[in-house]
Amino acid sequence: MTKVVTVEQMRRLEEAAVAAGTSERELMHNAGVAAAQEAWMAVGAMEGRPILALIGPGKNGGDGLVAVRQLAEWGAAVHAYLLRPRPDDDPEWRAVADAGIATTTAEEDDETLERLDSLLDQAALVLDSLLGTGQRPRERPIEGALAQMLRRLAVARGRNLRPQLVAVDLPTGVDAGSGYADPLTVAADITVTFGYPKVGHVTPPGRTFAGRVEPVDIGLPPAAAADMPFEEIRLRDVKASMPARPEDGHKGTFGTVVVAGGSRKYPGAIRLAAEAVLRSGAGLVTIAAPEAVQPLLVHGLPDATHEPLPSTDGALDADAARELVRALRQGRPRALLVGPGLTASEPARAFVQHLLAGLDQVDGLEGLVLDADALNLLAEEPGWHSRLAVPRVLTPHPGEMSRLMRRTVDEVQANRLGTALAYAQATDSVVVLKGAGTVVASPDGRARISAAANAMLAHGGTGDVLAGLIAGLIAQGMTAFDAASAAVYLHAETGRLVAEAYGTAGGIASDLLRALPESRKLLEETR
């Protein structure tokens, strides 16, 4: 897995490197040379190419000064433009000055920043080394001279013949811990990050502003990162976790899933989830829906079996829960998905309460997935998780997460990783916090982040497809955490295929089902 680190974890890794004998200045030198290499390759390694380095006052600016000196040695026509003067005893600044490299400070420029505009006009590439992992733009918005510099950079980047932009560790304005971006942040083409990607690199909107993220080795000891608990979801890792599909397997080999939900108001959701279960590779799916809507679900999906249940006003109720528990004890499915199309009515509340109370009587159940209105109903049931032993996955979108955590949506979105981890640990559940940059959090403190963001998935029903994929992969023998991670990847990749075919506006949830065989096949190819 590709490790992703927080600011504090990165600090600990640097401390481990120093303890192992690498000095802080060596780390800075390695970082600066790596940034210079990426910039040099970006301009075609051509001598005389004009490069403008925007230098900040901190360690990130020190990395940039090392890069400036290295680029000058290779023959670039490099100019360092400093936000503020560096201390005279700064060794990286002294090295640049002693080498006779051209420099300008913002205070030396006139009020209109005419010199900066001229340098931007001439530059083939700009190196953004203004602010690094210490920036907190939500708490301290960019202002003053730095704001003026970024506005000028944005203008230059908006031209037809614009300079390339390489960010050193982070684009200025992006929070390394959350991905929040100051309104003045200018999107980079490439971000050269040191050691490992930061959470902000893979969490929107930071992911968009970072461009192509290139992690580079600066001498951090690999052993120190082995236990870092956060990872980015990547294809090669998902492939390695997928269960085998033996040639002599049968439908029992690949597991049975029961999908419980549906209502007169939302009959389509459970249908989407059930087909996603089958497309995931599960052997059998049973739709447990109100008998009143069963005729709507039969046609067009002959692959599913059915467990018609009683209802009140078209919604599952307490009697339905008791019947379903009896059916589960007889059928022994490996996974149960509850929630798609359920409604948040009082009969549905009774259904969820009675069903969860009876699940520990069901042998062989390896995973429970709770989605949609099942989550909304449980938000009003403190301690619901203490009554369940079966491993479970919760799939809230930010609105559902806000109800579960009793926080505002803005608070959830401001710290998606922390929010998902907190609820995972509080409820001993795997939590899939949906949205751009989906987070999969485990109760043991691990988390995986998807860097995908796709407006095609902002359509009703796409969450039902994701929930079905998770349940289907659990039925095939994957752990709840691995199944959720793989499903998130599969869902995002399928969304990408649909967006390519139909656009982000025209693609809808049912299109995911048509595209799923192609993306699922990708995970079966030779690892």
MARTOR-519890 format. One record per residue (C-alpha): x, y, z; residue in three letters. Coordinates in pm, 1 decimal. Each point is the difference from the previous one (the first is absolute). Layout:
! residues N
ATOM       c1       c2       c3 resn
ATOM        X        Y        Z  ALA
...
***
This chain:
! residues 527
ATOM       c1       c2       c3 resn
ATOM      0.0      0.0      0.0  MET
ATOM    108.6    358.1    -66.9  THR
ATOM     42.6    170.5    334.3  LYS
ATOM   -157.4    340.0     64.2  VAL
ATOM    112.5    205.5    300.2  VAL
ATOM   -121.1    283.7    216.2  THR
ATOM    215.2    298.4     89.3  VAL
ATOM     73.7   -147.5    342.9  GLU
ATOM     90.6   -337.6   -146.7  GLN
ATOM    235.8    169.3   -245.7  MET
ATOM    164.3    183.2    286.3  ARG
ATOM     58.1   -330.3    177.4  ARG
ATOM    149.2   -152.1   -315.0  LEU
ATOM    243.7    290.0    -29.0  GLU
ATOM     92.7    -40.7    365.9  GLU
ATOM     63.9   -369.5    -64.0  ALA
ATOM    228.4     91.6   -289.4  ALA
ATOM    196.5    241.3    219.8  VAL
ATOM     25.7   -262.5    273.6  ALA
ATOM    136.0   -242.1   -261.0  ALA
ATOM    276.4    242.4    -91.6  GLY
ATOM   -140.9    219.8   -276.8  THR
ATOM     19.2    369.5     89.5  SER
ATOM   -287.0    243.2    -56.4  GLU
ATOM    212.6    183.1   -254.3  ARG
ATOM     61.4   -324.4   -189.8  GLU
ATOM   -373.7    -60.0     -9.7  LEU
ATOM    -51.7    351.9   -135.6  MET
ATOM    276.3    -49.3   -255.1  HIS
ATOM   -151.6   -328.5   -119.2  ASN
ATOM   -342.6    162.6    -24.0  ALA
ATOM    126.9    299.2   -194.1  GLY
ATOM    202.2   -209.3   -244.8  VAL
ATOM   -303.7   -225.2    -61.8  ALA
ATOM   -218.8    304.6    -68.9  ALA
ATOM    266.2    136.1   -234.7  ALA
ATOM     12.1   -329.2   -190.0  GLN
ATOM   -374.8      6.5    -64.1  GLU
ATOM     14.5    363.3   -111.2  ALA
ATOM    302.2    -66.5   -222.5  TRP
ATOM   -173.8   -293.7   -170.2  MET
ATOM   -316.5    208.1    -42.1  ALA
ATOM    192.7    257.5   -208.7  VAL
ATOM    165.5   -270.5   -207.3  GLY
ATOM    339.4     26.9    175.0  ALA
ATOM     85.0    288.5   -232.3  MET
ATOM    265.5    247.2    106.7  GLU
ATOM   -102.9    362.1      6.9  GLY
ATOM   -368.9    -70.5     64.7  ARG
ATOM   -139.1    275.7    227.2  PRO
ATOM   -127.3   -131.3    334.9  ILE
ATOM   -152.5    218.8    269.7  LEU
ATOM      9.3   -127.8    359.0  ALA
ATOM   -245.6    155.2    246.2  LEU
ATOM    165.4    -34.2    340.1  ILE
ATOM   -173.5     14.9    335.7  GLY
ATOM    146.2     75.4    343.4  PRO
ATOM     -2.5   -350.0    150.7  GLY
ATOM    139.8   -348.0    -59.7  LYS
ATOM   -195.1    -32.3   -322.4  ASN
ATOM    178.4    309.2   -123.2  GLY
ATOM    328.8   -161.0    105.6  GLY
ATOM    -82.3   -300.2   -218.0  ASP
ATOM    -64.8    241.2   -283.2  GLY
ATOM    335.1    174.3     46.8  LEU
ATOM    180.2   -334.3    -25.4  VAL
ATOM   -192.4    -64.6   -322.3  ALA
ATOM     95.6    344.8   -132.3  VAL
ATOM    369.8    -62.2     52.0  ARG
ATOM    -20.3   -346.2   -158.2  GLN
ATOM   -191.5    128.0   -303.8  LEU
ATOM    255.3    274.6    -47.9  ALA
ATOM    280.6   -257.8      6.9  GLU
ATOM   -176.8   -196.3   -273.2  TRP
ATOM    -22.2    309.0   -218.6  GLY
ATOM   -351.2    134.7     53.1  ALA
ATOM    -51.6    377.0     -4.3  ALA
ATOM   -150.6     -0.7    346.9  VAL
ATOM   -122.2    297.2    201.5  HIS
ATOM   -106.7    -16.2    367.2  ALA
ATOM   -281.9    235.0    103.6  TYR
ATOM    -27.5     10.0    379.5  LEU
ATOM   -314.1     81.3    196.2  LEU
ATOM    222.2    136.1    278.1  ARG
ATOM    376.9     30.3     43.2  PRO
ATOM    166.1   -311.3    143.7  ARG
ATOM    227.1     30.5    306.5  PRO
ATOM    364.1     68.6    -80.6  ASP
ATOM    103.6   -314.6    186.2  ASP
ATOM   -231.8   -223.0   -204.9  ASP
ATOM    246.4   -238.9   -172.3  PRO
ATOM   -226.4    -65.2   -297.8  GLU
ATOM    -44.9    372.5    -57.8  TRP
ATOM    373.0     61.8     32.7  ARG
ATOM     69.4   -275.0   -254.7  ALA
ATOM   -235.6    162.5   -251.8  VAL
ATOM    143.2    346.3     59.4  ALA
ATOM    360.3   -121.1    -19.3  ASP
ATOM    -78.3   -172.9   -331.8  ALA
ATOM   -108.1    335.2   -146.1  GLY
ATOM   -350.0   -123.2    -84.0  ILE
ATOM   -248.0    277.3    -79.2  ALA
ATOM   -239.5     77.1    285.9  THR
ATOM   -274.3    248.9     79.8  THR
ATOM   -204.8     48.7    315.1  THR
ATOM   -361.9    113.8     -3.4  ALA
ATOM     93.3    308.2    203.3  GLU
ATOM    256.0     96.3   -267.0  GLU
ATOM   -271.2    -15.1   -268.2  ASP
ATOM   -230.6    298.4    -46.4  ASP
ATOM   -359.6      6.0    119.4  GLU
ATOM   -125.2   -130.1   -332.3  THR
ATOM    241.9   -298.0     14.4  LEU
ATOM    118.3     95.8   -346.1  GLU
ATOM    319.1   -204.8     38.8  ARG
ATOM   -196.0   -313.0     94.6  LEU
ATOM   -231.0     46.4   -299.4  ASP
ATOM    301.1     27.6   -228.8  SER
ATOM    160.4   -312.9    142.9  LEU
ATOM   -326.7   -192.1    -36.8  LEU
ATOM    -29.9    112.9   -361.1  ASP
ATOM    344.0   -141.2    -77.5  GLN
ATOM    -16.1   -321.7    203.1  ALA
ATOM    -35.6   -339.6   -161.8  ALA
ATOM    -57.6   -148.2    344.1  LEU
ATOM    -86.5    131.3    344.9  VAL
ATOM    109.5   -181.5    315.3  LEU
ATOM   -247.6     57.5    284.7  ASP
ATOM    201.6    -20.8    320.7  SER
ATOM   -191.9    255.8    204.7  LEU
ATOM   -181.1   -201.8    267.0  LEU
ATOM     23.1   -367.1     99.2  GLY
ATOM   -162.5   -233.7    248.7  THR
ATOM    -19.4    263.0    273.1  GLY
ATOM   -264.6    206.3   -175.8  GLN
ATOM   -352.7     10.8    146.8  ARG
ATOM   -198.2    199.2   -255.7  PRO
ATOM   -339.2    -59.4    158.4  ARG
ATOM    116.6    161.4    324.7  GLU
ATOM    241.9    247.4   -160.3  ARG
ATOM   -120.5    103.6   -346.2  PRO
ATOM    263.7    122.8   -240.7  ILE
ATOM     33.7    377.8     -4.2  GLU
ATOM    247.0    282.0    -50.0  GLY
ATOM    299.4    -33.3   -228.1  ALA
ATOM    -48.2   -375.0    -36.2  LEU
ATOM   -355.1     56.6   -123.4  ALA
ATOM    127.9    247.3   -257.7  GLN
ATOM    263.0   -246.3   -121.0  MET
ATOM   -255.4   -277.6    -43.7  LEU
ATOM   -236.8    229.1   -188.6  ARG
ATOM    281.9     84.4   -243.9  ARG
ATOM     83.5   -369.5    -33.3  LEU
ATOM   -365.3    -80.1    -73.1  ALA
ATOM     -6.9    259.8   -277.9  VAL
ATOM    314.7   -147.5   -155.3  ALA
ATOM   -143.3   -349.9     20.8  ARG
ATOM   -315.7    116.0   -173.4  GLY
ATOM    180.5    101.9   -317.4  ARG
ATOM     10.0   -210.3   -313.4  ASN
ATOM    379.7    -23.9     21.1  LEU
ATOM     20.5    -62.5    368.4  ARG
ATOM    295.4   -117.0    207.7  PRO
ATOM     -2.5   -348.4    147.7  GLN
ATOM    -46.9     -5.5    376.9  LEU
ATOM    182.1   -243.5    226.3  VAL
ATOM    -95.7      9.9    368.7  ALA
ATOM    258.5    -90.4    261.7  VAL
ATOM   -165.2   -244.5    242.5  ASP
ATOM   -338.2    180.9    -18.6  LEU
ATOM   -161.0    268.8   -212.7  PRO
ATOM     -6.8    320.5    201.9  THR
ATOM   -342.1     25.5    161.7  GLY
ATOM    -71.0   -373.5     38.9  VAL
ATOM    -32.1   -144.0    350.4  ASP
ATOM    210.4   -315.7     23.2  ALA
ATOM   -231.9   -152.2    257.6  GLY
ATOM   -341.7     55.4   -154.7  SER
ATOM     38.8     98.5   -365.0  GLY
ATOM   -172.6    332.2     64.3  TYR
ATOM    119.1    262.3   -249.0  ALA
ATOM     12.5    374.9     48.8  ASP
ATOM   -199.5    185.4   -269.6  PRO
ATOM    328.1    144.0   -130.7  LEU
ATOM    163.0   -340.7    -53.2  THR
ATOM    137.7    -47.3   -352.5  VAL
ATOM    -19.7   -352.6   -139.7  ALA
ATOM    334.5   -165.3    -72.0  ALA
ATOM     86.5   -229.5   -288.7  ASP
ATOM    225.7   -210.9    221.3  ILE
ATOM     47.2    -17.0    375.2  THR
ATOM    329.9   -147.1    116.9  VAL
ATOM    -70.0   -135.7    346.4  THR
ATOM    261.2   -127.8    238.6  PHE
ATOM     -4.9   -358.1    120.4  GLY
ATOM   -371.8    -69.6    -20.8  TYR
ATOM   -314.7    174.3   -124.5  PRO
ATOM   -177.1    200.9    267.0  LYS
ATOM   -368.9    -35.9     80.4  VAL
ATOM    -62.8    332.7   -171.7  GLY
ATOM    143.2   -133.5   -325.7  HIS
ATOM   -269.6   -266.3    -32.1  VAL
ATOM   -291.6    188.3    156.3  THR
ATOM   -197.3    242.2   -217.9  PRO
ATOM     30.5    279.9    -73.3  PRO
ATOM    371.5    -33.6     77.2  GLY
ATOM     22.7   -295.1   -239.1  ARG
ATOM   -110.8    219.8   -288.7  THR
ATOM    241.6    280.5     85.2  PHE
ATOM    295.6   -236.8     40.6  ALA
ATOM     -8.4   -126.9   -359.0  GLY
ATOM    221.0   -304.3    -50.8  ARG
ATOM    147.1    -91.0    338.4  VAL
ATOM    356.5   -133.9    -12.2  GLU
ATOM    126.7   -143.2    331.6  PRO
ATOM    380.9      9.7     16.9  VAL
ATOM    244.4   -168.2    235.6  ASP
ATOM    184.5    243.5    228.2  ILE
ATOM    157.9   -253.5    235.0  GLY
ATOM   -283.5    -89.5    236.6  LEU
ATOM     49.5   -346.8    152.9  PRO
ATOM   -255.8   -237.2   -160.4  PRO
ATOM    -39.8   -197.0    321.7  ALA
ATOM   -130.9    309.7    174.9  ALA
ATOM   -289.7     19.1   -245.9  ALA
ATOM    -92.0   -368.4      9.2  ALA
ATOM   -262.6     49.0    270.2  ASP
ATOM   -144.3    325.3   -131.0  MET
ATOM   -375.1    -71.1     -7.1  PRO
ATOM   -120.2    202.5   -298.5  PHE
ATOM     17.2   -106.5   -364.4  GLU
ATOM   -121.7    105.8   -341.7  GLU
ATOM   -222.3   -249.3   -182.9  ILE
ATOM    188.6   -108.2   -312.7  ARG
ATOM    -76.0   -258.7   -268.3  LEU
ATOM    299.9   -223.4     69.8  ARG
ATOM    -90.8    -23.7    367.6  ASP
ATOM   -365.2    -74.8    -70.4  VAL
ATOM     98.8   -272.9   -246.7  LYS
ATOM    223.6   -162.4    259.3  ALA
ATOM   -287.0    -14.7    251.4  SER
ATOM   -262.5   -154.0   -228.6  MET
ATOM   -119.3   -352.5     80.5  PRO
ATOM     84.3   -287.3   -232.2  ALA
ATOM   -263.5   -127.9   -243.5  ARG
ATOM     75.1   -370.3    -41.9  PRO
ATOM   -102.2   -160.5   -328.6  GLU
ATOM   -194.7   -268.6    184.9  ASP
ATOM   -187.2    251.1    218.8  GLY
ATOM   -379.2      9.6     17.8  HIS
ATOM   -247.9    261.3    117.9  LYS
ATOM     47.9   -109.0    358.4  GLY
ATOM    374.0     58.7    -35.2  THR
ATOM    -57.2    367.5    -70.6  PHE
ATOM   -256.1     61.9    269.0  GLY
ATOM   -358.5    110.4     46.8  THR
ATOM   -112.3    355.5     82.6  VAL
ATOM   -340.0    105.7    126.8  VAL
ATOM    -96.4    359.5    -78.5  VAL
ATOM   -275.0    131.0    229.9  ALA
ATOM   -181.2    321.9    -76.0  GLY
ATOM   -219.3    148.9   -265.9  GLY
ATOM   -333.1    169.6     43.3  SER
ATOM   -291.5    129.1   -198.7  ARG
ATOM    173.8    338.0    -15.7  LYS
ATOM    347.1   -129.9    -93.0  TYR
ATOM    -32.4   -332.3   -183.1  PRO
ATOM    300.0     55.2   -228.3  GLY
ATOM    273.7     33.0    262.5  ALA
ATOM     -6.2   -363.1    108.5  ILE
ATOM      3.1   -110.3   -363.4  ARG
ATOM    317.0    201.9    -66.0  LEU
ATOM    167.0   -143.7    308.8  ALA
ATOM    -98.0   -357.5    -84.4  ALA
ATOM    137.0     14.8   -352.3  GLU
ATOM    322.9    154.9    133.0  ALA
ATOM     33.9   -299.4    233.8  VAL
ATOM    -14.0   -234.4   -297.8  LEU
ATOM    235.3    213.5   -211.1  ARG
ATOM    252.9     -8.5    284.5  SER
ATOM     35.1   -375.3    -48.7  GLY
ATOM   -221.9   -134.2    279.7  ALA
ATOM   -167.0   -332.7    -69.1  GLY
ATOM   -356.9     84.9     97.2  LEU
ATOM   -206.0    297.6    111.6  VAL
ATOM   -336.7     -3.8    172.5  THR
ATOM   -218.6    310.7      0.3  ILE
ATOM   -193.3     34.6    326.2  ALA
ATOM   -253.4    273.4    -75.2  ALA
ATOM   -364.1     74.0     77.9  PRO
ATOM   -229.2   -242.9   -175.0  GLU
ATOM   -198.9    303.9   -114.8  ALA
ATOM    286.4    114.7   -225.9  VAL
ATOM    133.2   -342.0    -96.2  GLN
ATOM   -165.9      4.6   -344.9  PRO
ATOM    202.6    312.5    -82.0  LEU
ATOM    326.0   -182.0     71.9  LEU
ATOM    -47.8   -329.5   -179.0  VAL
ATOM     15.4    106.6   -363.8  HIS
ATOM    339.3     81.2   -150.4  GLY
ATOM    208.7   -170.4    268.8  LEU
ATOM    -72.8   -372.9    -28.8  PRO
ATOM    332.2    -81.6    170.6  ASP
ATOM   -125.7     89.9    349.3  ALA
ATOM   -207.9   -207.7    239.5  THR
ATOM   -263.8    161.1    219.2  HIS
ATOM   -118.3      1.5    359.1  GLU
ATOM   -332.3    190.9     -3.5  PRO
ATOM    -66.4    160.9    339.3  LEU
ATOM   -302.5    157.6    169.2  PRO
ATOM    -21.2    377.7     19.0  SER
ATOM   -192.6    293.2    135.4  THR
ATOM    -92.8    267.4   -252.7  ASP
ATOM    256.3   -145.0   -239.1  GLY
ATOM    291.4      6.0    248.9  ALA
ATOM    163.8   -291.7    181.5  LEU
ATOM   -109.9    -34.7    362.7  ASP
ATOM     59.3   -204.6    316.2  ALA
ATOM   -180.9   -304.8   -139.6  ASP
ATOM    224.5     18.3   -307.1  ALA
ATOM    305.6     -0.9    226.3  ALA
ATOM   -113.3   -312.6    181.3  ARG
ATOM    -68.3   -179.2   -327.6  GLU
ATOM    334.2    106.2   -141.5  LEU
ATOM    189.4   -125.2    305.0  VAL
ATOM   -167.0   -339.9    -42.5  ARG
ATOM     94.7     -3.0   -369.4  ALA
ATOM    359.2     99.9     78.6  LEU
ATOM     34.6   -283.0    251.3  ARG
ATOM   -113.0   -246.7   -263.9  GLN
ATOM    188.4    144.2   -298.5  GLY
ATOM    330.6     81.5    178.1  ARG
ATOM    117.8    283.3   -227.4  PRO
ATOM    352.9    130.7     42.7  ARG
ATOM    -95.9    367.2    -26.8  ALA
ATOM   -304.4    213.6     68.5  LEU
ATOM    -59.7    348.8   -139.2  LEU
ATOM   -268.4    209.5    171.3  VAL
ATOM   -122.5    341.6   -104.0  GLY
ATOM    -39.7     65.4   -374.6  PRO
ATOM   -346.4    146.8    -58.4  GLY
ATOM   -106.2    -70.0    360.1  LEU
ATOM   -150.6    343.0     96.8  THR
ATOM     31.0    157.3    345.2  ALA
ATOM   -361.5    -74.4     97.9  SER
ATOM   -108.5   -136.6    335.9  GLU
ATOM    -67.2   -348.9   -142.8  PRO
ATOM    350.8      3.4   -148.4  ALA
ATOM    141.9    103.8    338.1  ARG
ATOM   -166.6   -301.5    158.9  ALA
ATOM    136.0   -219.5   -279.9  PHE
ATOM    359.6    110.6     62.2  VAL
ATOM    -29.2    -32.5    378.2  GLN
ATOM   -144.8   -351.8     -9.1  HIS
ATOM    230.9   -116.5   -278.0  LEU
ATOM    320.2    107.9    175.9  LEU
ATOM   -123.2   -153.6    323.4  ALA
ATOM    -30.6   -338.3   -173.0  GLY
ATOM    315.5     -7.9   -211.6  LEU
ATOM    222.1   -168.4    254.7  ASP
ATOM   -229.6   -302.9    -32.9  GLN
ATOM    110.6    -38.2   -364.8  VAL
ATOM    290.6   -240.9    -51.4  ASP
ATOM    247.8     54.8   -280.9  GLY
ATOM    -61.4    371.4    -43.2  LEU
ATOM    341.7    152.0    -68.6  GLU
ATOM    -94.8    360.1    -66.4  GLY
ATOM   -278.4    255.5     33.2  LEU
ATOM    -14.9    309.5   -220.2  VAL
ATOM   -218.4    287.1    122.4  LEU
ATOM    -91.7    266.9   -253.0  ASP
ATOM   -234.7    290.7    -66.0  ALA
ATOM   -304.0     23.2    229.8  ASP
ATOM    124.9   -283.6    218.7  ALA
ATOM    270.7    246.5    105.4  LEU
ATOM   -243.9    287.2     45.7  ASN
ATOM   -211.6   -217.2    229.4  LEU
ATOM    301.3   -119.5    198.2  LEU
ATOM    110.3    360.0     52.9  ALA
ATOM   -288.7     23.8    246.2  GLU
ATOM    101.2   -323.0    180.2  GLU
ATOM    302.9     70.8    222.4  PRO
ATOM    195.2   -314.7     75.3  GLY
ATOM   -154.8   -200.4   -283.1  TRP
ATOM    338.3   -152.1    -79.9  HIS
ATOM     41.7   -153.9    345.1  SER
ATOM   -272.3   -253.4    -80.7  ARG
ATOM    177.0   -144.3   -304.8  LEU
ATOM    292.0   -240.4    -32.0  ALA
ATOM     -0.6    -42.3   -380.1  VAL
ATOM    267.2    201.1   -188.4  PRO
ATOM   -162.3    297.9   -167.7  ARG
ATOM     54.8    274.0   -255.8  VAL
ATOM   -178.9    334.8     14.8  LEU
ATOM    -25.2    204.2   -320.0  THR
ATOM   -106.9    356.6     88.0  PRO
ATOM     15.1    300.7   -226.8  HIS
ATOM     93.0    326.9    179.0  PRO
ATOM   -361.8     78.1     89.7  GLY
ATOM    -52.0   -342.6    158.6  GLU
ATOM    337.5     28.4    171.8  MET
ATOM   -104.6    332.5    149.9  SER
ATOM   -308.7   -161.5    150.1  ARG
ATOM    193.6   -298.6    133.7  LEU
ATOM    266.5    223.8    157.1  MET
ATOM   -232.9    287.7     92.1  ARG
ATOM    225.8    243.7   -182.5  ARG
ATOM    -66.7    239.7   -283.5  THR
ATOM     78.0   -106.9   -354.4  VAL
ATOM    266.4    272.5    -14.4  ASP
ATOM    167.5   -146.9    307.9  GLU
ATOM     -4.6   -345.9   -156.9  VAL
ATOM    146.5    125.9   -325.1  GLN
ATOM    266.9    206.3    174.9  ALA
ATOM    150.8   -318.3    145.9  ASN
ATOM   -125.0   -294.5   -200.2  ARG
ATOM    277.1   -236.4    103.0  LEU
ATOM    -25.8     82.3    370.2  GLY
ATOM   -379.7    -19.7     -3.8  THR
ATOM     -6.6   -341.1   -169.2  ALA
ATOM    265.1   -138.5    235.3  LEU
ATOM   -177.9    132.2    308.3  ALA
ATOM   -331.6   -164.3    -90.3  TYR
ATOM    169.8   -322.7   -108.6  ALA
ATOM    168.6    -27.7    337.7  GLN
ATOM   -308.3    108.5    195.1  ALA
ATOM   -221.8   -264.3   -164.2  THR
ATOM    258.6   -272.5    -70.5  ASP
ATOM    -99.6     17.7   -367.3  SER
ATOM    164.3     62.3   -333.6  VAL
ATOM   -120.0    342.0   -118.0  VAL
ATOM    -11.0    100.7   -366.4  VAL
ATOM    -41.0    378.3     -5.2  LEU
ATOM   -118.0     59.7   -354.2  LYS
ATOM     62.0    301.1   -220.6  GLY
ATOM    297.3    138.9   -188.8  ALA
ATOM    301.6   -162.1    163.9  GLY
ATOM   -192.5   -287.3    160.6  THR
ATOM    148.2   -112.2    331.9  VAL
ATOM     -8.2   -362.8    115.7  VAL
ATOM     69.0     -6.0    374.3  ALA
ATOM     57.9   -307.2    216.3  SER
ATOM    -66.8    -20.3    375.2  PRO
ATOM    366.0   -100.6     53.3  ASP
ATOM    113.0    347.0   -112.9  GLY
ATOM     91.3    -82.7   -359.5  ARG
ATOM   -146.9    196.6   -287.8  ALA
ATOM     13.1     -2.1   -377.7  ARG
ATOM    -79.0    296.2   -221.0  ILE
ATOM   -117.7      8.4   -358.9  SER
ATOM    137.3    294.3   -195.0  ALA
ATOM   -289.4    -28.7   -248.2  ALA
ATOM   -248.8    280.9    -46.4  ALA
ATOM   -262.9    -33.8   -271.9  ASN
ATOM   -319.3    202.4    -37.8  ALA
ATOM   -155.8   -293.3   -186.8  MET
ATOM    -36.3   -170.9    337.4  LEU
ATOM   -207.3    291.8    130.8  ALA
ATOM   -323.2   -165.8   -114.2  HIS
ATOM   -262.2   -178.8    205.2  GLY
ATOM     52.1   -374.6     18.2  GLY
ATOM    378.4     -6.2    -37.1  THR
ATOM     34.5    -55.4    374.3  GLY
ATOM   -228.2   -303.2    -23.1  ASP
ATOM    235.4   -144.9   -261.0  VAL
ATOM    299.0     55.2    230.2  LEU
ATOM   -176.7   -166.1    293.2  ALA
ATOM    -82.7   -301.1   -219.4  GLY
ATOM    362.1    -30.4   -110.2  LEU
ATOM    121.4     -0.8    360.8  ILE
ATOM   -248.1   -267.6    104.8  ALA
ATOM     82.3   -211.6   -305.7  GLY
ATOM    374.4      9.0     69.2  LEU
ATOM    -52.5    -91.5    365.6  ILE
ATOM   -201.5   -301.2   -115.9  ALA
ATOM    298.0   -106.3   -212.4  GLN
ATOM    219.7    -24.0    308.9  GLY
ATOM    157.9    344.7     35.2  MET
ATOM     26.2    170.0    336.8  THR
ATOM   -229.0    296.1     55.8  ALA
ATOM    290.1    249.0    -29.8  PHE
ATOM    144.3   -154.0   -316.0  ASP
ATOM   -342.8    -44.8   -157.9  ALA
ATOM    -89.2    363.1     63.2  ALA
ATOM    333.9    118.7   -140.0  SER
ATOM    -28.6   -213.4   -313.5  ALA
ATOM   -361.9    103.0    -54.1  ALA
ATOM     89.7    368.2     26.6  VAL
ATOM    268.5    -46.9   -265.4  TYR
ATOM   -232.2   -202.6   -224.5  LEU
ATOM   -281.0    254.9     39.9  HIS
ATOM    229.8    292.9    -86.1  ALA
ATOM    151.8   -176.4   -301.2  GLU
ATOM   -344.4    -92.2   -130.3  THR
ATOM   -111.3    359.3     46.3  GLY
ATOM    299.9    109.1   -205.0  ARG
ATOM   -100.6   -233.5   -283.9  LEU
ATOM   -358.5    128.4      4.9  VAL
ATOM    116.8    362.3      1.6  ALA
ATOM    223.7    -69.3   -299.2  GLU
ATOM   -291.5   -154.1   -189.2  ALA
ATOM   -287.2    230.3     97.6  TYR
ATOM    150.2    297.4    182.8  GLY
ATOM    -35.5     84.8    367.7  THR
ATOM   -350.4    143.2    -45.7  ALA
ATOM   -153.7   -264.1   -225.1  GLY
ATOM    127.6   -311.0    179.2  GLY
ATOM   -234.0   -143.8    264.4  ILE
ATOM     12.5   -277.2    259.0  ALA
ATOM   -135.0   -271.8   -227.2  SER
ATOM    279.6     77.6   -245.9  ASP
ATOM    244.7   -111.5    269.0  LEU
ATOM   -153.3   -346.2    -13.6  LEU
ATOM     56.4    -20.9   -373.7  ARG
ATOM    362.6    108.9     35.5  ALA
ATOM     81.1   -214.0    304.5  LEU
ATOM     98.2   -316.9   -190.2  PRO
ATOM    287.9    185.1   -166.5  GLU
ATOM    140.1    150.5    319.4  SER
ATOM    -56.8   -322.2    198.5  ARG
ATOM    187.7   -195.1   -266.2  LYS
ATOM    297.3    230.9     53.5  LEU
ATOM     33.3   -139.6    351.8  LEU
ATOM      7.7   -357.4   -129.1  GLU
ATOM    294.8     55.6   -233.1  GLU
ATOM    340.1   -140.0     91.6  THR
ATOM    128.6    163.6    312.6  ARG
***
